[in-house]
Amino acid sequence: MSRASLRRDIRGGTLLEFTFVAPVMVVLMMALCDLLYGTYARAILNGAVQKAARDSTLQGASVNDLDQKVMTVMGGLIGATTQSCATDPAAGTWCATRVSYSSFTQTGPEPFSDDNNDGIRQPTECYSDINGNTKWDATPDPGASGQGGASDVTVYTMRVTYPRLLPVAGLLGWSPNQTITGSTTLKNQPYQSQSSPATAPAVLCTP
């Protein structure tokens, strides 16, 4: 076969193109599967957290048992796990936190009188000092650790870390571990008297 004929011969071209495209397509499909799996795991976690949070508002409910029920549900997806609340969580670990407030208003910015209706608190507009620190807080009050007492509002959060489903993380510069979080806010039932009487927050008009 002459050189001219060889240059015009396109047999095998498709195979050559496939060798370049196939690795990219495989990596993209693996990445997509990993993302979809994470979304699915997060949805399962949210459902389990909401169920456990509803159960924890009842008198006599053991929060430790409820946490284990959440992880029993998740164990079917990610395998065995251990409890760890480290800042940099390892794969196969979980961490449950509960923060309680006396009312739903404490879980967000402190309420203020929006005199000019601009949605932004001005230094001269009065506010309710819910946490008693004599300044307006735009971020949620830190709350108290734990489930709280009767009629308290509890924010329940569960963090789970597991190894990624497919070995694609290194190729894309991702962490080899995936961390997902589920959270919900519910009000405890009034099954007992509060440990201390509730007091109305002070109304301040200072910056």
HUWO-V860158 format. One record per helix or strand of 2 or more residues. SS is the DSSP state (A for helix, B for strand). FROM is the first residue (numbers start at 1). LEN is the number of residues. If there is no record, write none. Layout:
SS:FROM:LEN
SS:FROM:LEN
This chain:
A:3:6
A:13:44
A:63:16
B:82:2
B:93:9
A:104:4
B:127:3
B:144:2
B:153:11
A:169:4
B:177:11
B:202:3
